[in-house]
Amino acid sequence: MCRAAVVSALLRFFGFNSIVKLLTNYHSCTVLTNLVFDPSLEKAILFAVGNTLVCDDLEEAKVLSWSGERFKVVTVDGILLTKSGTMTGGTSGGMEARSKQWDDKKIEGLNKKKEQYESEMEELGSIRDMRLKESEVSGKISGLEKKIQYADIEKQSIEDKLKHLSQEKETIKKEIERNSPELRKLSNAVDRRNTEIHKLEKRINEITDRIYKEFSKSVGVANIREYEENRLKSAQNVAEERLNLSSQLSKLKYQLEYEQNRDTSSRIQELESFIRDLENDLKQVQNKEAEAKLAAEKATEEINQFKEEAKEWKSKSEDCEKEIQEWKKKASSATTSLSKLNRLINSKEKQIEDLIVQKQEILEKCELEQISLPTISDPMDTGTLTPGPVLDFDQLSRQLKDRRNSDRDKIEAEFKQKMDALISEIERTAPNLKALDQYEALLEKEKAVTEEFEAVRKEEKEKADRFNAVKQRRYELFMDAFNYISGNIDKIYKQLTKSITHPLGGTAYLNLENEDDPFLHGMKYTAMPPTKRFRDMEQLSGGEKTVAALALLFSIHSYKPSPFFILDEVDAALDNLNVAKVAGFIRTKSCEGARTSQDADGGNGFQSIVISLKDSFYDKAEALVGVYRDSERGCSRTLTFDLTNYRES
């Protein structure tokens, strides 16, 4: 007998059969007899239900729970009375009202939201994945913040450069406005020269047409230029046709081999006949080409004879162009010298005005102090145009004549000090009778000192001239080296950076910050790799900086080459592609250029010793030298290996 049956018997004993029912399951349905459930859920059901009585209303529940033996009672409205006497819960309207408090549409909406939240939870993944994503996002945020900082720095530098460039633009505009009249004059002269050149070219064409008139009639063309164009087009067409036939022949040969492997005799015979036809056509084309070559050679011989006269006219036109360039250079130098002279004249005029004012002040002071100054009786003898009396400076010593105007205050102070000393000495001492003898001795001493001063000044001038000559020689040597290196660095950089996708390579050039005196300032080296915009050298990557440095090193070496190079791990920052480019360049310059005086580009070859750890670099060498440790002897030893026998054909 189950537990629910025992509870039912107890209730019948107390006479509550008509008003008390058992709670039978967890779906809020009741039965009048024993509890029915799955045997496997017996313990769970008994634990959840226990000895609980269900009543229709609260009054019956109170009687059962609080009178006599206490029971755990629950009403249909949901009011629970425990054995301890507490009462909880309860709703109005009964089970029907409670069952209708949830709408089906709301339940469906809540279920959809639940499914949506579950799908979002699945998309978000586990906590570990979220933490990994969070770390990745934080890393990206830090990287973007650094990029923003770098962008701000770059923006500031660009703004500074823009300010500097705007200032330079204003100065250049002013200079252009100042030089525009002279430029118009020069442009007019250049236009006149150009018209003369056009006339000469027209005359040259007329002469060539007159010379080749009979030849042009025999060939059937209007002039010799049309004949040259037609001959060039025919030669190009023959070459293209020959190339097409050779490519078709090679394709047919490959197809013939393929068909032979397939053992198709009929197809092979057709292809062989087609190949024979093509070979016959090729022979005909070759014969035509040979005939055309013979005719072209004969024509070129005649043309070379006639072109000698045309070269004379071309040389004259080149002389005219050179003369025009010289006039342009002279005009530019004249404008610069004219501006310098104008500035110098203005400064000298200002100095003359200041000196005239100072002279007038001195004359007025001398009149007040009743001091007579030595003057020249006839001012016309001096050739001066300044108003007032002309002073005679012949009585001054040579040393005072050579003193600068800036030392005037110092000289006045010295003279005042000497005058005060002499006056005080005259007042306190008696006349010296031997003063004349001392004066003569001082004159002789002054003469000797003056001669010594002249000799020292002459020697100083000679040394200054020698110093200026050495300085000019240094400038010429530096500019020769700089012009050669700056003209050669772009070629070498292009050889180091060109590839199949970028056949032109990059661009590199050198600029002096001060071309007039390059030793006062530095020089700027700019390198632009392929598909990269202009940027400072500091913003390039390590590999790009290495390639640019090697281009500069090779261009400096090409000016006055040394016997050999020693390169210590220059490929450390390079990737495999750049390593292959640098190794190929060094190989072309070392293996081939070292045996001959010059390479194909006109630069000198060199020998090189390269220290490297990358096999893609040292496998292109002529010989290998390896260094290893000999633990038995406690020293280092070397191994050599000749690679010339294994060179690629």
JOWO-V5513 format. One line per field, one symbol per residue. psi: psi as a letter, one per 20 degrees, with the letter a starting at -180 (. if undefined). A space follows every 10 residues. Layout:
psi=???
This chain:
psi=prhhhghghg hhhikkhiip qqohajjkqq ribqpprphi jghgghhhgb mpqprhrhgh hgghhipcpq roqprhijpp orhiiqprap qpiahghhhj ipqhghgggh hghghghhhh hghharhggh hghghgghgh ggghgghggh hgghgghhgg hggghgghgg hhgghghhih ghhgghhggh gghhhhghgg ghhghgghhh gkggghghhk rgrhhhgggg hggggggggg hggghhghgg ghgghggghg hilnhghggg hghhggghhg gggggggggg ghgghhgghh ghhhghihhh hghghghhgg gghggghggh gghhgghghg hggggggghg gggghggggh ggghhhhhjl ppqprpgoih hhjqjqqrqp qojhiqrhhh hiqrhijghg gggggggggg ggghghhirr qoijhgghgg hhgghhgghg ghggghhghh gghgggghgg ghgggggghg ggggghhihh gghghhiqag hmhiaapqqq qphohgniih aaqpppporq jqrprqhhir rgghhggghh ggghhghign qrhrqoonli jhjqrhghgh ggghghghhg hghhhrhqah jirqrrqqop oqjphigiij rhqqoqprpo hgikrqrqpq ppjhijqq.
